[in-house]
Amino acid sequence: MPLTRRTGLALTAGAGLLAAGAALVVHALTGAGADAGLQPAKASGAPHCRRITDTAPTRLGGLPRRDSSLGGVAVWGQQDIVLRCGVTPPQLTPDPCFAVDGVDWIIDRAQTTGSRKVIVSYGRTPATQVVFDGRGQTDAALVDLSKLIAPIRQTSHCIPSR
């Protein structure tokens, strides 16, 4: 069957769609993953949030930091550790509380599962949420994260001071 102008246009359009689809797949597999499915927190534009994300370590819990285009968000690994600054500060809660280097943290039981731990800084505004979802070394990461949060003035404690 001879090629007509209409057939040629259809083939060209089809090839263009295939190329665009392939480009989207490559983009999704290579660079877009750092922010995929993430949303910045309501107060992510706070000066402390900019400082926290600007000075966050290039490695955390043994994982490399990935560039995020979202304000107040830092990502390590394949979203194995995600920091979101500017979340609503937690109120008094029966959820477990612990301190690392003078920074109080709450374990958010409503969002924590067997393979995912969600913690939120306590007594500091803006509050910072950290999600450990995967292979990140939690204890080592918490020491580094507490150094980032410590400069924010603490207004209350979830555990009594000594």
C-alpha positions as CSV (number, residue, x, y, z in Angstrom):
1,M,0.0,0.0,0.0
2,P,1.5,3.3,-1.0
3,L,2.2,6.0,1.6
4,T,-0.1,8.9,1.4
5,R,0.3,12.2,3.0
6,R,-2.3,11.3,5.7
7,T,-0.5,8.0,6.5
8,G,2.8,9.8,6.7
9,L,1.4,12.4,9.1
10,A,-0.1,9.6,11.2
11,L,3.2,7.8,11.4
12,T,5.0,11.0,12.3
13,A,2.5,11.8,15.0
14,G,2.7,8.3,16.4
15,A,6.6,8.4,16.5
16,G,6.4,11.8,18.3
17,L,4.1,10.4,20.9
18,L,6.3,7.3,21.4
19,A,9.4,9.6,21.8
20,A,7.6,11.8,24.3
21,G,6.4,8.8,26.3
22,A,9.9,7.4,26.4
23,A,11.3,10.7,27.6
24,L,8.8,10.8,30.4
25,V,9.7,7.3,31.5
26,V,13.4,8.2,31.5
27,H,12.7,11.3,33.4
28,A,10.7,9.4,36.0
29,L,13.4,6.8,36.4
30,T,16.3,9.2,36.7
31,G,15.6,12.6,38.2
32,A,12.0,13.1,39.3
33,G,12.1,10.4,42.0
34,A,13.4,12.7,44.8
35,D,10.2,14.6,45.1
36,A,7.7,12.0,43.8
37,G,4.6,11.9,46.0
38,L,6.0,14.5,48.5
39,Q,4.4,17.7,49.5
40,P,6.0,20.6,51.4
41,A,4.6,21.4,54.8
42,K,2.4,24.4,55.4
43,A,5.2,26.5,57.0
44,S,8.0,25.2,54.8
45,G,9.0,28.7,53.9
46,A,10.0,29.6,57.5
47,P,13.6,30.9,57.8
48,H,14.5,27.9,60.1
49,C,13.3,25.5,57.4
50,R,15.5,27.2,54.8
51,R,18.5,26.9,57.1
52,I,17.7,23.3,57.9
53,T,17.5,22.2,54.3
54,D,20.4,24.4,53.2
55,T,22.7,22.9,55.8
56,A,21.4,19.3,55.9
57,P,24.2,16.8,55.4
58,T,25.1,15.3,52.0
59,R,24.9,11.9,53.6
60,L,22.5,10.8,56.4
61,G,22.2,7.4,57.9
62,G,24.6,6.1,55.3
63,L,22.5,7.4,52.4
64,P,23.3,10.1,49.9
65,R,21.2,13.2,49.7
66,R,19.2,13.8,46.6
67,D,18.2,17.2,45.3
68,S,14.7,18.3,46.1
69,S,12.9,21.2,44.4
70,L,10.4,21.4,47.3
71,G,10.9,24.1,50.0
72,G,11.6,22.7,53.4
73,V,12.2,19.2,52.1
74,A,15.4,17.1,52.2
75,V,15.6,13.5,50.8
76,W,18.2,10.8,51.3
77,G,18.4,7.6,49.3
78,Q,15.3,6.6,47.4
79,Q,13.1,8.4,49.9
80,D,14.5,6.1,52.6
81,I,14.8,9.2,54.8
82,V,12.6,12.3,54.1
83,L,12.7,15.5,56.2
84,R,9.8,17.9,56.0
85,C,10.3,21.2,57.9
86,G,7.3,23.4,58.8
87,V,4.8,20.8,59.9
88,T,2.2,21.7,62.5
89,P,3.9,21.3,66.0
90,P,2.5,18.3,67.9
91,Q,0.4,18.9,71.0
92,L,0.7,16.9,74.2
93,T,0.2,13.3,73.2
94,P,0.5,9.8,74.6
95,D,2.8,8.8,71.7
96,P,6.3,7.8,72.8
97,C,8.8,10.6,73.3
98,F,12.6,10.6,73.4
99,A,15.4,13.1,73.4
100,V,18.6,13.1,71.3
101,D,21.3,15.6,72.1
102,G,18.8,17.9,73.8
103,V,16.1,17.7,71.1
104,D,12.8,16.1,72.0
105,W,11.1,13.9,69.3
106,I,7.7,12.2,69.2
107,I,7.1,8.9,67.4
108,D,3.9,9.5,65.4
109,R,2.2,6.1,66.0
110,A,-0.7,7.0,63.7
111,Q,1.7,7.1,60.7
112,T,4.3,4.6,61.9
113,T,4.2,1.0,60.6
114,G,6.4,-2.0,60.9
115,S,8.8,-0.8,58.2
116,R,8.2,2.9,58.4
117,K,9.0,5.2,61.4
118,V,7.6,8.8,61.5
119,I,9.0,11.2,64.1
120,V,8.3,14.9,64.7
121,S,10.3,17.4,66.7
122,Y,8.6,18.5,69.9
123,G,8.5,21.9,71.6
124,R,10.0,23.9,68.6
125,T,8.3,26.0,66.0
126,P,8.5,25.2,63.1
127,A,8.3,21.5,63.8
128,T,10.2,19.0,61.6
129,Q,8.9,15.6,60.6
130,V,11.3,12.9,59.5
131,V,10.2,9.6,57.9
132,F,12.5,6.6,58.0
133,D,11.2,4.3,55.3
134,G,13.8,1.7,54.3
135,R,17.4,1.1,54.9
136,G,18.6,4.3,56.6
137,Q,20.5,4.0,59.8
138,T,18.1,5.7,62.2
139,D,20.3,6.2,65.3
140,A,23.2,7.8,63.4
141,A,20.7,10.0,61.4
142,L,19.0,11.2,64.6
143,V,22.2,12.6,66.0
144,D,22.8,14.6,62.8
145,L,19.2,15.7,62.5
146,S,19.1,16.9,66.2
147,K,22.1,19.2,65.4
148,L,20.0,20.8,62.6
149,I,16.9,21.2,64.9
150,A,18.7,22.4,68.1
151,P,19.1,26.0,67.1
152,I,15.3,26.5,67.1
153,R,14.3,27.8,70.5
154,Q,12.6,25.1,72.6
155,T,9.4,26.3,74.3
156,S,8.2,23.0,75.9
157,H,9.4,19.4,76.6
158,C,7.7,16.1,76.1
159,I,9.9,14.6,78.7
160,P,10.9,16.3,82.0
161,S,14.2,18.1,82.0
162,R,16.8,16.8,84.4
